[in-house]
Amino acid sequence: MHGWIILDKPLGLGSTQGVSAVKRALRDSGYGPKLRDLPKVGHGGTLDPLATGVLPIAVGEATKLAGRMLDSDKVYDFTIRFGIETDTLDLEGAPVAESDVRPTRAQVEAVLPRFTGPIDQVPPAYSALKVDGARAYDLARKGEAVTLATRAVTIHTLTIADTDGDSVTLTACVSKGTYIRSLARDIALALGSVGHVTMLRRVKAGPFTLDSAISLDKLAEAAMGRTLEQCLLPLRAGLDDIPALLLEPGQAGALRQGKVLTGIAADDGQHFALDGDTPVALVAVSDGTVRVVRGFNL
């Protein structure tokens, strides 16, 4: 079992709980009588409990690519309700500010270009970022003042999907490190109002979309029916955005030993090295020289 299980994470489930659900499914499928006997499992990007959607779960050797998944772009659908700002910037929090201003669709459309491209944003106080060694949300819950540094992120696209009275639903393609709750807060403030997120759904994470995502019920059903392999995407599915590098047997053996290949006719950049259909390594190519970035024990 080496590859990806893409969950359509339900409301209220944490990312680590999603990992636990996959571990249980592996155990129920007979891959190990105990958790310590199971393949490694990890998630490829945290998703808030109040958010739903694409949560990539890496299994086996795919866990070596989980960090790369964290760095990938994401696409979200989210709804901003104008008129109330909460301390958590979502439905979970208590109101901290109110406004009678309700912007029109035209006004929202006019302000979106200000939030497209490279921008600076202040993360929410209720976030997992650390302040002097403590999680920001732990400090915020204790009533302590939380000051987080501004960070640079990129909003690749930002469009209106729907409007409904006090609310607007947007679709955003964003870089790693972007907080949608902060984006919603700042859009509302730019419109002379306040607001908070009432719906957040991740529809794409790296190469993975909702088309390949399964529900927890489907996961459990596959586990009990011993058909979990049918839910597993191949390891290379997490690398669909980079080119493959086909190796000769001797070259594959050298890379498995951590050696450097020279004189390889390939464009500079990262490649997915293959020995036939077997993944060998994620490699970096520079001037015909190939070095291993992450090797796979397959």
N, C-alpha and C positions, 0 to 999 in steps of 0.2 A: 504494500500500500504506500505508494509514493505519488503525491499529486495534490489536487485541490478539491475541497468540498465547499461550494459557495452557498452560504445560508442566506435566506431572505429573513433577516433578523426581525422578530416581532417586537412590538412595543413592550418596554419594561425589562427586556433581557439585556444584561451586560455582555460585553465582548468576551470576558473570561468565562462567563456562563455558556456562551456559544461554544467555546473550546471544550468545556466540560461535557456538553451535549454530544459533541463529535467523539470524544473519548468513550462515553457510555455506549454510543452506537458501535464503535469499533469492538468494544468488549462484548456487546450483545451479538455481534456478528461472528464471534469466535476468534478474534485476533489476539486474545490474551485473557487468561482467567483473572488476572489482576492488572490494575492500572500500570504498574511498573513494567509489565510485559508488553505493553502496547507500543506502536510506533510513536515517535515524537509528534506532537500536535501544537500548533500556534496560530494566532490570528495575524492577518496582514493589514491591520489598521483599526484602531479603536473607533467604536461607534457608541454614542451616548445611549443609555437605557431608554430615553424618551425618543430616540430616533429609530427608524426602521430601514430595512433594505439590505443592500449588498454587503456581506461580511465574509471575505475570503478566509477560509480555514486551511492552513497548510498541513499536510500529513507527510510523515517520513522525511525524505531528502528535500522535499519542497520547503521545509522550514528554513532551509538555508537561503531561501529567496524572500522570506517574510520581510526582512529589512528593506529590500528593494521595493516591495509593495507599499511600505509605509511612505516611500519617497514619491510615489506615483500621483498623478492628478486624479481628482475625484469629481463626480457630477452629482449634484443634489437638487431635489425639488424641496422648496420650503415656503411656508406661509408666515407672513408678518401680520399680526393684528395690531393696528394702530390704536393709540389712546391710552395704553397702559404699558409701563415698563416694570418688569419684575427684577428682583435681585439676582436671579439665576438667568435672566433673559429668555426664559421659556415658561411653559405652563406650570412647572413644579414650584416656582418661587412665589414670594409675596410681593404685592405691588409696592413700588418705591417712588413712582412718578406717574402723573396722569396729564392728559392733554385733550382738549376738545377738537383739535385739528385732525381732519380726515382728508388726506390728499386724494386727488382724483387720479385716474389712470394716466392721464396726460402728464400730470405733475411727476408721477413716479417714473414714467418713461424719460422725462427730461433730466432727471437726476442720476439715472443709472450710468451714463458715461463717466461720471465722476468716480465710480466704483469699479470701473473696468480697466484692466491692465495692472501694472505694479502699484500697490497701495500700501500704506502703513495702517496697522490696526492694533488696538490694545485688546488682548485676550480677556475673556470673562473672568471675574473674580472666582466664580465657581468653575474651575477647570483643574486638570490634573497636573498643571505646571507646578514646579517646586519654588518656594520662597524660603531661603535660608534653611533648606533641608526638609521643609514641611510642604505637604500638598496645599495648593491655594484653596481648594474647596474645604479642607479641614479647618483652615484659619477662618475662612468666611463663615462657616457654620458656627464657629465659636464667637462670632461677632467682631472679630478683629479686622482692622483695616488692611486691605490687600492691595498692594501697588505692583502691577506687572509692567514689564518693559514693553514698549512698542515693538512690533515685529513687522518685517517686510514680507508680504505675500503677493501672489499674482492671481487676479480674477480674469481668467481667459475669456469667458463669455458670461453675460448676465442678461436674461430676457424675462419678460412677463409671460406667465402661462395662463393666469386667470385673475380676475378681480371680483370681489364680492363685498360690497358695503364697506365695512371697517377693515377689510383684509385684502392683501394682495399675495398671490402665489408666484414665486419666481423660480427659474432654473439657472443654476450657476455651475460652471466648470472652473475648478479652483486648484491652486497648487497645494502642495503639502503644507501643513501648519496653519491653514486657514480655518478660522472659527466662524461658522455660519451665524451663530448667535450674535457675535460681535458685528458681523456684516449687517444683520437685520437691525441691530441697535443704531448703527451709524447711518443707515439709509433713512430710518425714521427721524433721527435728529436733523439730518440734512433737509428733510421735508417740513421742518418746524413742528414736528410731533414727537411722540415717543412710541415705542412698540416692543413686542416680544414675539418669539417664535412659537407658533401653535402646532406646526407640523413640520417634520424634517425627515426626508426619505432619501437615502443614498441610492442612486440608480446606476452608478458606475464607479468602479474602483480599479484603476489601472486598466487592464484588458477585460475585466470581468463585468458583466451586466446582469440585470434581473432575468434575462433570458435563460441563463444557466443556473439561477439560484433556486434552492429548494426550501420548503418550509420545514419546521421542526417535526411536524407530523409525518411528512414524507421521509425525513431522515430516520425517524423511529420505525416506520413501516419497512424501509429498506433494510434496516438492521435486523429486525425480527425475521424478515424473509430471506436473510443472508444474500441480499443483492446489492450490498453497499457499493461494490465496485462499479455498478452502473451509474452511481451518483458522482464518481470520482473523475475529475478532469485530469489529463496528464500533466506531469511536472512542467513540460514545456509550454503549457497553456499560459503560465505566468510570465512567459518571455515572448509572447506573440509580437511584441513591438520591436524586437531586435532580430537581425538576420541570423540564419543558421550557418555554421561552418562545418562542412563535411570533412571528416578526417580519414586518413588511411590507417590501417590497424597499428602500424608502428608509431604513428603520431599520437594516436589515442593512448597507447601504452605509456609513451613518454609524458603526456600531460597527467596521466593518473599518478605518475611518480613525482609530479611537481616540476618537471623539467620545462625549459623554455624552447619553443619552436622558432626557427628562423627561416627566412625565405618563403614565407607563406603569402600567396597572392590573394589578399583580402583587404577591403577598405579598413581604414583606421576606425577604432571605436569598439564597443562591446559586441560580442557574438556569442551564440549558443553552440558550443562544440558538440558534434554528434559522431558516434561510431556506429554507422548504419542508422538504426532507429533508437539506439541507446544514448541517453544524455551522458556526456562525459564531464563537462564543466562550463561554467560561465567564464568567458575569457576576454581579455583586453588585447586588441591588435594595434600595433604602432610600428609603422615602417616595415611591415612584413614580419615583425616579431610578435609571437603569441605567448601571453602569460596568463596563468590561471588566476581568476578572481575568487571563484567558489567552485570547488570540486565536488562531484557527486559520487557516492559509493553505491553504484548500481552494477 
